[in-house]
Amino acid sequence: MKSFTILLVILIGMNVSVAQEVDSTALLFDDSIVHEFNIVFYYPDWEDSLTYWYEHGEEYIPARIEYAGLVFDSVGVRYKGNSSYTMARRTPKKPLKFKFDEYRSKQECFDVEKLNFSNATKDPTFLREKLCYDILRTRTHAPRAAWAAIHVDGALLGLYTMVEQVDKKFLKRHFADNDFNLYKSADDGATLEYLGSSGDDYKREFELKTNEDEDDWSRFVQMVQVLNQAPDATFRTLAGAWIDFKSAVMMLAFNMVLGNFDSYTGSGRNFYIYDDQEGGQFTFIPWDINEGFGAYSNNWNVFTQDVLNVSNLQRRPLNRRIVSDELLRADYLRAIAELVGSAAHEDSIAAHIARFTPLIDPWVRADQYKLYTYQNFLDNIHSDVVIGINMSVPGLTRFSQTRNAALRTQLQNYAALSADDIPKAAALTADVYPNPVTSTSTLVYSLPAAGSVRCVVYDALGRAVRRIDAASQEPGTHQYSMDMTDLSPGVHFYHLFHTDGSGNVAQTTGRITVLH
């Protein structure tokens, strides 16, 4: 934390011309640290006040926020969320929103006016939302996320996922002009069906988040009408003048790959639409993805759901018309293949898990108000856990491996893609036995081709405690014995890299529990 504060002081002391070149929001969403905020409320019954105003219009109450050695006075704080709020009723750790300019005009925190803090509802790993946003951001417009420890009067309230607000600040970073209409799907979901010629017909399903005083829904109504009523033969041309199909296709592909069904694909919730008149099209922006990796099932088979045969297509015109159009369907399948073969590949996900887990592990341990146990946190990284009343939450690595295998089979069965378009499953495998280990453990790994091998074992704080290097090894199964007697008890992680003769790198990760 000291190095981060020193960096802030240096930046603040820079001259204006240099400071303008620095994106200060990047400091706020630095994911190599857990950010710490301390809230000082102005009266002691803050929980009762937050609850009351959440239930009476989601109003803010004032508080002082301390962050990175800086103090922000009179910041608006309120509870947020739906199921994430309801499922946390028995704990003070409810989802939060900060609005820095609620009471002080133009007050910002590193060029940000609002921050969202998710309480990891239905996610014992604390990783889902961060991983999902990172995957999305490799392909489309999506918020940034990092982790934050929230304190109240110096006492830890809990570990949260901090998420960037989709607002005019966000739009300015992603679009040439941020002055146009931004719409958000309502809490009860939105279908994008044509409901009538008046904007009032759509206010049950959408909220207008910018330009509220003008309240002009005319372009939105035209877009929805074209989406629903354009003839099949000319749909792609007519609707393409209104809809950014690249963002729409990627949103739908992501929902399918990551089992994100609390979305337009499933519940109809959790997405924004920006009327980017500068670019000429309505652009889709995913939102609130804490139940990715199959945590929101609601009768969906999150592991094997077919990407084309979807039960609710008649109530989802955007999805229906994309999969019904030959070229758009091919784009959709190709987007799925790209995700499975890159950012959502099981090895990529495992590598990110191995990177972030040691960072948040001490904070998960310290979080006395977390919604699930520390053992749930450890187990759910790889294995399914049961929470609440028989609610099963898929393990992250099990989900990605099982879902990707099902998707590869589906892609092979759809003729729109050639064999070269289908991502291949990784052949590099590794395991450790015995596990848990009390003294000596053996790492067993299988190489798909000849090449070099590097394996690093990290402790819970991210420190390398073992390293294996082999300059050249033949294809097949190999093993390496590791003495673990001098390691501290607890969870450790191994990260195995294999580089073949062509320079291609494969990697896999796993967990080792040390007992003494």
Secondary structure, DSSP 8 states (H G I E B T S, - for coil): -HHHHHHHHHHHTS-HHHHTTS-HHHHHT-TTSEEEEEEEESSS-HHHHHHHHHHTT---EEEEEEETTEEEEEEEEEE--SHHHHTTTTSS---EEEETTSSSTT--SSS-SEEEEE--TT-TTS-HHHHHHHHHHTTS----EEEEEEEETTEEEEEEEEEE--SHHHHHHHSS---S-EEEE-TT--------SSGGGGTTTEEE-S-TTT---HHHHHHHHHHHHS-GGGHHHHHHTTB-HHHHHHHHHHHHHTT--SSTTTTS-SEEEEEETTTTEEEEEE---TTTTTT--TT--TTT--SS--TTGGG-HHHHHHHHSHHHHHHHHHHHHHHHHTTTSHHHHHHHHHHHHHHHHHHHHH-TT-SS-HHHHHHHTTS-EEETTTEEE--HHHHHHHHHHHHHHHHHH-TTS-GGGS------EEEEESSSBSSEEEEEEEESSSEEEEEEEE-TTS-EEEEEEEEEE-SEEEEEEEE-TTS-SEEEEEEEEEEETT--EEEEEEEEEE--
